[in-house]
Amino acid sequence: MLVAPDSSTTIKGKNMRERLDCAILSTRCHQDWARSWLGAHAGGRLHVHAFDSDADVSSPDSVHVLAKASMRLQRFDACLMPVSPKNLGWVRTALSAAQGVVRTPILASVNGLRAGAIDDLYALGLADFIRDPVCTEELRARVERQLDTRRYNAAKAAPGHTVVGEALTDYRARAGQVANQSEQALCDTILNRSGMELEAFAVASASRCATSRESFKLAKSQVIERFERAYITAALGRHSGNIAMAARAAQKHRRAFWALMRKHDIDAAPFRRDPPPNPPRAG
């Protein structure tokens, strides 16, 4: 078994890991699925290691493998478990047996599970999940988020520790800067943002709305309205006001795209560039 090295660096007072090591604990029904993830990913910032042999779900004693491995798992930043309907019952029992014993964050790579099943896994101690096919960059980000949560909780529990208050003040200041960004700035960049960045923007917007007196329905409609307006505006700007091309790029029917334009009172005319004047003819 490979041992995770302790490689870290400090950036502006925050401890950032240069390398994250994730153990993968799979069952025999998913051994081929799990082996495809082994090795270095995300430019060497994430390393996935096989942890022991693949568990046999037909063996009653195998459900204790996670709890028995609690000490060895502390050498890793996270433990990843492939979960599908084939081994869902086994994973539930293994997580239940490991509650209060395993300190390493347990993440699941889920395939074919419904929301109710994932909620059950959370209740049994699952820290986070990622859907298959796995994006290793997203996995690295989720592991890093678990480490940030543990660092925050450790600082919060420390008596007389002021780092938490300073971090909270810094977070509020940065959140205020983001909130004060103009809608035009968002329009200029929204088409170039990744799915994770858009998700983070939606979460931040929803969090701000949740602190107000607005209802869930109203807050949700405001977040969706801001996104729709920004996206339609950016698409028209990129395609010089050509509605057909903007709709095609957005993979929406032209009528649906036009309906969104009318909903948000967006006119394509300001985005159309005037053709260059014809040069005068000689003579």
Disulfide bonds with the S-S distance in Angstrom:
none
